[in-house]
């Protein structure tokens, strides 16, 4: 699990189900949700990749508010900030 032994907090839970439901089945951006989720849980998450996925998802009107609320949450911002601070 991310954070064990390295002092980093586990990534904040992405509201996958809520995002998928808001997009509807078969939406092509479900893949972006998958890639974001995978990057968050990676052994060495890439901040730039996470930010790119978030930017893409925030551009979709159907889920912009959900993504913004998750992204702006203090625990999410702390996790992102820690990625830079730890050099990951």
C-alpha positions as CSV (number, residue, x, y, z in Angstrom):
1,X,0.0,0.0,0.0
2,X,1.3,3.5,-0.8
3,X,2.5,5.2,2.2
4,X,3.8,2.2,4.1
5,X,7.4,2.6,5.0
6,X,7.8,5.9,3.1
7,X,5.8,8.3,5.3
8,X,3.4,9.3,2.5
9,X,-0.3,9.3,3.1
10,X,-2.4,6.9,1.1
11,X,-4.0,8.6,-1.9
12,X,-7.5,10.1,-1.3
13,X,-10.3,7.9,-2.6
14,X,-11.3,8.9,-6.1
15,X,-15.1,8.9,-6.5
16,X,-14.9,6.4,-9.4
17,X,-18.5,5.2,-9.1
18,X,-19.9,8.7,-9.0
19,X,-17.8,9.8,-12.0
20,X,-18.8,6.7,-14.1
21,X,-22.5,7.1,-13.2
22,X,-22.5,10.8,-14.2
23,X,-20.8,10.1,-17.5
24,X,-23.1,7.2,-18.3
25,X,-22.1,3.8,-19.6
26,X,-19.9,3.5,-22.7
27,X,-18.5,7.1,-22.4
28,X,-15.0,7.1,-23.8
29,X,-13.6,9.0,-20.8
30,X,-14.1,6.0,-18.5
31,X,-10.5,5.2,-19.6
32,X,-9.2,8.4,-18.2
33,X,-10.9,7.6,-14.9
34,X,-9.1,4.2,-15.0
35,X,-5.8,5.8,-15.8
36,X,-6.1,8.4,-13.0
37,X,-7.1,5.7,-10.5
38,X,-4.1,3.6,-11.6
39,X,-1.7,6.5,-11.3
40,X,-2.9,7.4,-7.9
41,X,-2.3,3.9,-6.7
42,X,1.0,3.4,-8.4
43,X,4.1,2.7,-6.4
44,X,5.6,6.0,-7.6
45,X,2.7,8.2,-8.7
46,X,3.6,10.8,-11.3
47,X,2.2,14.3,-10.3
48,X,2.2,15.6,-13.9
49,X,0.2,12.6,-15.1
50,X,-2.3,12.9,-12.3
51,X,-2.7,16.6,-13.0
52,X,-3.2,15.9,-16.8
53,X,-5.9,13.3,-16.1
54,X,-7.6,15.7,-13.6
55,X,-7.5,18.5,-16.2
56,X,-9.0,16.3,-18.8
57,X,-11.8,15.1,-16.5
58,X,-12.5,18.7,-15.3
59,X,-13.1,19.7,-18.9
60,X,-16.2,17.4,-19.1
61,X,-19.3,19.3,-18.0
62,X,-21.0,16.2,-16.7
63,X,-18.4,15.6,-14.1
64,X,-16.5,18.9,-13.7
65,X,-18.0,19.6,-10.2
66,X,-17.4,16.1,-8.9
67,X,-13.7,16.2,-10.0
68,X,-13.3,19.8,-8.7
69,X,-14.7,18.8,-5.3
70,X,-12.3,15.8,-5.1
71,X,-9.3,17.8,-6.4
72,X,-9.8,20.8,-4.1
73,X,-10.3,18.6,-1.0
74,X,-7.5,19.3,1.5
75,X,-6.5,15.6,1.7
76,X,-6.1,15.4,-2.1
77,X,-4.0,18.6,-2.2
78,X,-1.9,17.3,0.7
79,X,-1.3,14.1,-1.2
80,X,-0.3,16.0,-4.4
81,X,1.9,18.3,-2.4
82,X,3.6,15.3,-0.8
83,X,4.5,13.9,-4.3
84,X,6.6,17.0,-4.9
85,X,8.0,17.2,-1.4
86,X,9.2,13.6,-1.4
87,X,10.7,13.7,-4.9
88,X,8.4,11.0,-6.2
